[in-house]
Amino acid sequence: MSARILVAVTHLLGIGHLVRARQLARALAGAGHEVTLASGGMPDGKAAADYRFVQLPPVRTQGTDFRNLLDEDGRAATPERLAARCEQLVALARELSPDIVVTEHFPFGRRQLASEFLALIAAARDANPDALVLSSIRDVLVAPQRPDRLAETAERIASLFDAVLVHGDPGVLPLEASWPVTPEIAGKLIYTGYLATSAQCPHPEEPRSGVSKDAPEGTGASASILRDAISDEMAPQDEGLKNADGTILVSGGGSAAALPLFETALAAARLMPQRPFHLLIGRGVSEADFATLRQSAPDNAVVERARPDFPGLLAGCALSISQAGYNTALDLLQAGRPALLVPFDAGNETEQALRAAALERAGLAHVVKLADGAQALAAAIETTLVQGVPPAATADLDGAAGTVAAIAKLLADRP
């Protein structure tokens, strides 16, 4: 049964929410649905092959200050901009008369944008009273500390939403590990599996760990030697997986939040001159900070902007060092390489720490705290390299098929 589906997402800090929403849109379009994805975060410059992409007037945040929304120039988002976003979403709902509306992260998050999500839902149901309303969330959420906000979310789920698509595996990390799952919420949860990008079905439109397609050359006195080693990783699979060069691959997603990780990794590289390091810097890191990282790189480290062949580099590295964002964790699970996770935990963020701890309990990665410094990171690198390749992951990584099946059932069961 084909349906008109409208997906609404706004990413504020990194690109993970948008990457997940794009994967969702592409999976649904591939199943024959007519999909429109409305994005309210910063443009990522990616094309949409099989679905319609609509860019709203963007908003973003500075660091972990999610209360104050900014425009693309770093100025406070005006009431006029917020009103224009809302009006555009309402107009889309009226134009499309969707059978399904999917709100990415809302109502579990994006409370500062609640008015536009609520207006979208109301407009969609005005246009099509039979429209299904679904929430799409990752495996781990950051629960508010205030009981009234938890109650508000539960009430919205109960009164406005037909189901909650959890893009995770309860055997790895159930939602209740990060969010109080009330009876109103529990009855509407549908676990789809993780929305992973498979090697058999690559998606070149997606940014991989902050990727850009115009990556400059690396630096360091031994950069040319290391670049030759890295290029070997891009050879055919049977040779790229031998890890002959022993490269330590450091990535940090698409936001500036990974800058302290990169600085610590370079400090660790100075302590380990015999180990080749390769740092992939996402576009969220400013040009000035990027230049500083390159200038401070020791001879055994290449520093460059993130690359579209990140999954191949990951599959061929000796060890991965990264944060523990959703998409990065899935890349690691698929690559099956030894991994060190340094979760982002600034402000009240607990998402990455919870995910990293779950992967460590499963024996799939090791965790080190950024606050422990470069010496601790260097020691953890040596320990993890000695322990070698982790066991094969048993997590459900076929979230695309799981989502398509869940929506097909919801449509079939609709009164």
Buried (B, 14 or more C-beta within 10 A) or exposed (E): EEBBBBBBBBBBBBBBBBBBBBBBBBBBBBBEBBBBBBBBBBEBEBEBEEBBBBBBBBBBBEEBEBEEBBBEEEEEBEEEBBEEBBEBBBEBBEEBBBBBBBBBBBBBBBBBBBEBBBBBBEBBBEBBEEBBBBBBBBBBBBBBEEEEEBEBBBEBBBEBBBBBBBBBBBEBBBBEBBBEBBEBBEEBBBBBBBBBBEEEEEBEBBBBBBBBEEBEEBBBEBBEBBBEBBEBBEEEEEEBBEBEBEBBBBBBBBBBBBBBBBBBBBBBBBBBEEBBBBBBBBBBBEEEBBEBBBEBBBBBBBBBBBBBBBBBBBBBBBBBBBBBBBBBBBBBBBBBBBBBBBBBBEEEBBBBBBBBBBBBEBEBBBBBBBEEEBEBBBBBBEEBBEEEEBEEBEBBBBBBBBBBBBBBEBBEEBE
